[in-house]
Amino acid sequence: MRIIQITDCHLRADPDARCRTGVAYRQLEAVVASARQLNPDLVVLSGDISEDNSVESYVLAEQAMSRLGCPWYWLAGNHDAPAIMASLRPMPEALDAGGWRLLLADTHWPGHARGQLGDDGLAALARALDAHNNQPTLIFMHHPPMDVGSAWMDALGLSDSQALCDLLGGRSQVRGIVCGHIHQAFVGQLATRTGEVPVYGTPSTSDQFLPGSVEFAVDRVAQPGFRVIELNEDAFSSWIERVSLLS
């Protein structure tokens, strides 16, 4: 089964509005067109869909994503308005995918750029995992649960990452965590008391952030992209696809 993750669109009500390096909606359209060619079975749009919290920006996202030709789901990032998102389409917390379980964890923390699962979110995640403890599972969330090596970004990650590590210890069905927020490709290992869980970050459809930067910096060379995840019986493979915007 093929899962695709798309993330960090930062759309505005105006489809011609510019991000720092291009036109955000046109770049999302290009990413969707490229993703469609890979015939995904399911797509997760992992947050920061809007930049201005307008209904119109989410409608634009729905317009673009509807061209995928497969089911797709979204979750909220720090820039988003979850109430608007939920009014437009369902926001499930869990999905079944070819024998796998996909958990869509909400890290939106109102009023903060950082993310937080919170006590309720952690408890819900624990219940979801314990209810399907023999089913291989991927967790999708907006904020990264670990440092990615950019000092300014690492200050804006998941605030309760240690609590998540404690929760994941002993729950070996979790095969990986897939996040957005960082606008760059990333692979790391989240240490728990019983082992390590791989963490995957993904390029934005809008601007790319410069890896390893101490202060905020845009990567003006890297192209937008998305993540492909191939689920097998009890394992998966994953890679990044970049989308050239050069004519």
C-alpha positions in Angstrom: 0.0 0.0 0.0 1.3 3.4 -0.9 0.8 6.4 1.4 1.9 9.9 0.5 2.5 12.8 2.9 2.1 16.4 1.8 2.7 19.2 4.2 3.1 22.9 5.0 1.2 24.6 2.2 0.8 28.0 3.8 -2.1 29.1 1.5 -3.9 32.4 1.6 -7.3 33.3 0.3 -5.8 34.7 -2.9 -4.5 31.8 -5.0 -2.0 34.1 -6.5 -0.5 35.2 -3.2 3.3 34.7 -2.9 5.2 32.8 -0.3 8.9 33.7 0.0 10.1 31.8 -3.0 7.1 31.4 -5.3 3.3 31.2 -5.4 2.1 28.8 -2.7 -1.0 27.5 -4.3 0.7 26.9 -7.7 3.4 25.0 -5.9 0.8 22.9 -4.1 -0.8 22.1 -7.5 2.5 21.0 -8.9 3.2 18.8 -5.9 -0.3 17.2 -6.1 0.2 16.6 -9.9 3.5 14.8 -9.2 2.1 12.8 -6.3 -0.9 11.7 -8.4 1.5 10.1 -10.9 2.6 7.7 -8.2 -0.9 6.4 -7.7 -1.2 6.7 -4.0 -3.8 4.7 -2.1 -4.1 7.4 0.6 -2.7 10.9 1.3 -2.1 12.7 4.6 -1.9 16.5 4.5 0.0 17.1 7.8 -0.7 20.7 8.8 0.0 24.4 8.2 -2.4 24.3 5.3 -3.3 27.9 5.8 -1.3 31.0 6.3 -4.2 33.4 7.0 -6.8 31.1 8.6 -9.3 32.1 5.9 -12.1 29.7 4.8 -11.0 30.4 1.2 -7.4 29.1 1.9 -8.8 25.7 3.0 -11.2 25.6 0.1 -8.2 26.1 -2.2 -6.5 23.2 -0.5 -9.5 21.0 -1.0 -9.6 22.0 -4.6 -6.0 20.9 -5.2 -6.2 17.8 -3.1 -9.4 16.6 -4.8 -7.3 16.0 -8.0 -5.3 13.2 -6.3 -7.9 10.5 -7.2 -7.7 8.8 -3.8 -8.9 9.4 -0.2 -7.0 12.1 1.7 -7.1 13.4 5.2 -5.7 16.5 7.0 -4.5 17.5 10.4 -3.8 20.9 11.9 -0.5 22.7 12.3 0.3 25.7 14.4 -0.8 28.1 11.7 -4.2 26.4 11.2 -7.7 26.9 12.4 -8.9 23.4 13.4 -12.6 24.5 13.7 -12.7 25.7 10.1 -10.9 22.5 9.0 -13.4 20.3 10.8 -16.3 22.2 9.4 -15.2 21.4 5.9 -14.3 17.8 6.2 -13.9 15.1 8.9 -10.7 14.9 10.8 -10.3 11.2 12.0 -7.9 10.3 14.6 -7.1 6.9 13.2 -7.2 5.2 9.8 -6.8 1.6 8.7 -4.4 1.1 5.8 -3.7 -2.3 4.4 -3.2 -4.1 7.7 -1.5 -1.0 9.2 -2.9 1.5 11.6 -2.3 5.2 10.9 -2.8 7.5 13.9 -3.3 11.3 13.2 -2.2 13.0 16.4 -3.2 16.6 17.1 -0.3 18.8 18.2 -2.0 22.1 17.6 -1.5 24.3 20.7 -3.7 27.4 20.5 -1.7 30.6 20.6 1.7 28.8 20.3 4.1 28.1 17.5 5.3 25.1 19.4 3.2 21.9 19.5 1.7 20.0 22.3 -0.2 16.7 22.6 -1.3 17.6 26.1 -2.6 15.2 28.8 -5.8 14.5 26.8 -3.9 13.9 23.6 -1.4 11.6 25.2 -4.1 9.6 26.9 -6.0 9.3 23.6 -2.9 8.1 21.9 -2.2 5.5 24.6 -5.7 4.2 24.3 -5.5 4.0 20.5 -2.2 2.1 20.7 -3.4 -0.3 23.4 -6.6 -1.1 21.5 -4.6 -2.3 18.5 -1.3 -3.5 20.1 -0.6 -6.2 17.5 -1.1 -3.9 14.5 1.9 -2.2 13.0 1.4 1.6 13.3 2.6 4.9 12.0 1.9 8.1 13.8 1.4 11.3 11.8 1.7 14.7 13.6 2.6 18.2 12.6 5.4 19.1 15.0 8.6 17.0 15.2 9.0 15.1 18.5 12.7 15.6 18.5 15.4 18.1 17.6 16.3 18.3 13.9 19.5 20.2 14.1 18.3 23.8 13.5 18.5 25.8 16.7 15.6 28.1 15.9 13.3 25.3 14.7 14.3 23.1 17.7 12.8 25.7 19.9 9.5 25.3 18.1 9.0 21.5 18.2 6.8 19.3 20.4 6.8 20.7 24.0 5.9 17.4 25.6 8.2 15.2 23.6 9.5 13.4 26.7 6.0 12.4 27.7 5.6 11.0 24.2 8.9 9.0 24.6 7.6 7.6 27.9 4.3 6.6 26.3 6.0 4.9 23.4 8.3 2.8 25.5 7.1 -0.8 25.4 4.6 -0.1 22.6 6.7 -1.8 19.9 3.9 -1.7 17.3 4.9 1.9 16.5 7.2 1.6 13.5 7.7 5.4 12.9 6.5 9.0 13.3 6.0 11.2 10.3 5.9 15.0 10.8 5.7 18.3 9.0 6.5 21.8 10.4 10.3 21.7 9.6 10.1 22.4 5.8 13.0 20.0 5.0 13.8 16.4 4.6 14.8 14.7 7.8 15.4 11.2 9.3 16.2 10.7 13.0 15.7 8.3 15.8 13.6 9.0 18.9 15.0 7.2 21.9 12.5 5.5 24.2 13.2 3.4 27.3 12.8 0.2 25.2 14.4 1.2 21.8 14.3 3.8 19.1 11.5 5.0 16.8 12.4 6.5 13.5 11.2 10.0 12.8 10.7 11.4 9.3 10.3 15.0 8.3 9.2 16.2 4.9 9.8 19.2 2.6 7.1 21.8 2.3 5.0 22.5 -0.7 5.8 26.2 -0.2 9.2 27.5 1.1 12.1 25.2 2.2 14.0 25.9 5.4 17.8 25.7 5.4 18.9 22.6 7.3 21.4 23.1 10.2 20.7 26.9 10.5 21.1 28.6 13.9 18.6 31.3 12.9 15.7 31.3 10.5 16.9 30.9 7.0 15.2 29.9 3.7 16.8 27.3 1.4 16.4 29.0 -2.0 17.9 26.1 -3.8 15.8 23.1 -2.6 12.6 22.4 -4.4 9.2 21.5 -2.9 8.5 17.9 -2.3 6.5 15.2 -0.6 7.1 11.9 1.2 6.2 8.4 -0.2 5.7 5.5 2.3 5.4 2.0 1.0 3.7 -0.3 3.5 4.5 -4.0 3.4 3.2 -6.7 5.7 5.2 -5.7 8.8 7.7 -3.2 7.5 7.8 -0.1 5.3 10.1 2.0 3.2 10.1 5.7 2.7 11.7 8.4 0.5 11.3 12.0 -0.6 10.2 13.0 -4.1 11.2 16.6 -5.1 9.1 18.6 -7.6 11.0 20.8 -10.0 9.4 24.2 -10.5 12.0 25.2 -13.2 10.5 25.7 -16.6 
